[in-house]
Amino acid sequence: MNHSRLCSRLKSKKKEKKMSKTFTELSRARIKESRQLVISKLNDSESFTIAQQVLINEDQRQMTMYLKGAIHIENIDGLYNLRDAVNEAIAKTEK
């Protein structure tokens, strides 16, 4: 098998692996009129993601689309740390 065919086959397998991930949505928060943050748990794992979801209204239909570049959090401790950081930012802003 030549090099380019092998590289193509490896890239194809990587894409299949990435697409097989499934998530369970845990919560969401509207951050702009047309954007939400969605916190999900990766099934069969202890990790979480925080993704931006765009809400699109077109011809009386509402569609959603996730933006690339989600934040990955390894475990529940990371989620606690995120909560603490958000609470600290709120406290400092309210002063």
C-alpha positions as CSV (number, residue, x, y, z in Angstrom):
1,M,0.0,0.0,0.0
2,N,1.4,3.4,-0.9
3,H,2.0,6.2,1.6
4,S,-0.9,8.5,0.4
5,R,-3.4,5.6,0.5
6,L,-2.3,4.6,4.0
7,C,-2.6,8.2,5.2
8,S,-6.0,8.5,3.7
9,R,-7.1,5.2,5.4
10,L,-5.8,6.4,8.8
11,K,-7.5,9.8,8.5
12,S,-10.8,8.0,7.7
13,K,-10.5,5.8,10.8
14,K,-9.8,8.8,13.0
15,K,-13.0,10.5,11.7
16,E,-15.0,7.4,12.4
17,K,-13.7,7.3,15.9
18,K,-14.5,11.0,16.5
19,M,-18.0,10.7,15.2
20,S,-18.8,7.7,17.4
21,K,-18.8,9.9,20.6
22,T,-22.2,10.4,22.1
23,F,-23.1,13.0,24.8
24,T,-25.9,13.4,27.3
25,E,-26.9,17.1,27.8
26,L,-26.9,18.1,31.5
27,S,-27.7,21.8,31.3
28,R,-27.8,24.9,29.2
29,A,-27.7,28.7,29.7
30,R,-28.6,31.5,27.3
31,I,-25.6,33.8,27.0
32,K,-26.8,36.0,24.1
33,E,-30.1,36.3,22.2
34,S,-29.0,33.7,19.7
35,R,-26.4,31.7,21.7
36,Q,-26.4,29.1,24.5
37,L,-23.7,27.3,26.5
38,V,-24.5,23.6,26.7
39,I,-22.8,21.4,29.3
40,S,-22.8,17.7,28.4
41,K,-21.3,14.5,29.7
42,L,-19.4,12.2,27.3
43,N,-21.1,8.8,27.5
44,D,-18.9,6.0,28.7
45,S,-16.5,8.5,30.2
46,E,-16.0,10.7,33.2
47,S,-15.4,13.8,31.1
48,F,-17.6,16.8,30.2
49,T,-17.8,19.4,27.4
50,I,-19.0,22.9,27.3
51,A,-20.1,23.9,23.8
52,Q,-21.6,27.0,22.3
53,Q,-24.8,26.4,20.4
54,V,-26.1,28.9,17.9
55,L,-29.9,29.4,17.5
56,I,-30.9,30.1,14.0
57,N,-34.4,31.3,13.0
58,E,-35.1,31.0,9.4
59,D,-38.5,31.0,7.6
60,Q,-40.4,30.4,10.9
61,R,-38.2,27.3,11.7
62,Q,-35.7,27.2,14.5
63,M,-32.5,25.3,14.0
64,T,-29.5,24.8,16.2
65,M,-25.8,24.4,15.4
66,Y,-22.9,23.6,17.7
67,L,-19.7,25.7,17.1
68,K,-16.4,24.0,16.9
69,G,-13.9,24.4,19.7
70,A,-15.8,23.1,22.8
71,I,-14.1,23.1,26.2
72,H,-13.3,19.6,27.5
73,I,-13.2,19.0,31.2
74,E,-11.6,15.7,32.4
75,N,-13.7,14.9,35.4
76,I,-16.2,16.2,38.1
77,D,-13.4,18.0,39.9
78,G,-12.8,20.1,36.9
79,L,-16.5,20.9,36.8
80,Y,-16.3,22.0,40.4
81,N,-13.3,24.2,39.7
82,L,-15.2,25.8,36.8
83,R,-18.2,26.5,39.1
84,D,-15.9,28.1,41.7
85,A,-14.3,30.3,39.0
86,V,-17.7,31.5,37.7
87,N,-18.9,32.2,41.3
88,E,-15.7,34.1,42.0
89,A,-16.1,36.2,38.8
90,I,-19.7,37.0,39.8
91,A,-18.7,38.0,43.3
92,K,-16.0,40.3,42.0
93,T,-18.3,41.9,39.5
94,E,-21.1,42.5,42.0
95,K,-18.8,44.5,44.3
